[in-house]
Amino acid sequence: MIKLITAAERHTANVGDWLSSHYLFSFADYYNPANVQFGPLKVFNDDVMKGGSSLPDHPHAEMEVVTVMLDGELTHRDSLGNETKLKAGEVQRMSAGTGLTHSETNEGEVSAHFYQLWFLPNKKGVSPAYEQMAIDFLDNDGRLTPLVTGQRVLENVLYMNSNSTVYFGKLGQGKDIDFKTFKIRKTLIYIIKGNMLVNNVEADQHDQVRLEDYDFVSIHAVSDAEFLLIDVPALEVNY
């Protein structure tokens, strides 16, 4: 099965003039029983936070929280004692486990553009943990760059407590990538910019393509394109 979800079908959140957010799954004030999760992936928010704004301290538990930084800078503070700067080309992973709190602040004047993804963990009750890495994925042209994974065979990547992998892809016009998968897994592709064919289905900027029961995913860049590819187990985890 392959499903195209257009940019217009995303939920646009009303969170004031400091944060522009689009939800790909049910979150906060948006609930659609047919769009609650995709395998263990529960949240995918496309966020732009204005300069001088802050998301104050708030709690998480039993969730793997991944932030992919596309533009600008955020200051991260958490109850584990971490205080870091998260810049474009960097990725952050929090294993909330038994519980933590954190805040994110845009202390600059330029808006910060980032994706936040939440995955249900493979195992409950783990100790909270934090990790951040400069992967410089934005410049990796012509290939898939793994950002965070639960598969220990990958190198130079953040590790999370979920049998899932998030890749960043960048393709020039006319270029192709084939992604090998299995029928026991699912694939979600979110187009950051450009126009692509995904298994011959045309997708534009901010569209998403969800695939199930495939052995491979064929991606062709109709124009210069950037995207996230998320590989997850087909079996849904529920807590």
Secondary structure, 3 states (H helix, E strand, C coil): CEEEECHHHCEECCCCCCEEEEECCCECCECCCCCCCECCEEEEEEEEECCCEEEEEEEECCCEEEEEEEECEEEEEECCCCEEEEECCEEEEEECCCCEEEEEEECCCCCEEEEEEEECCCCCCCCCEEEEEECCHHHCCCEEEEEEECCCCCCCCEECCCCCEEEEEEECCCCEEEEECCCCEEEEEEEEECCEEECCEEECCCCEEEEECCCEEEEEECCCEEEEEEEEECCCCCC
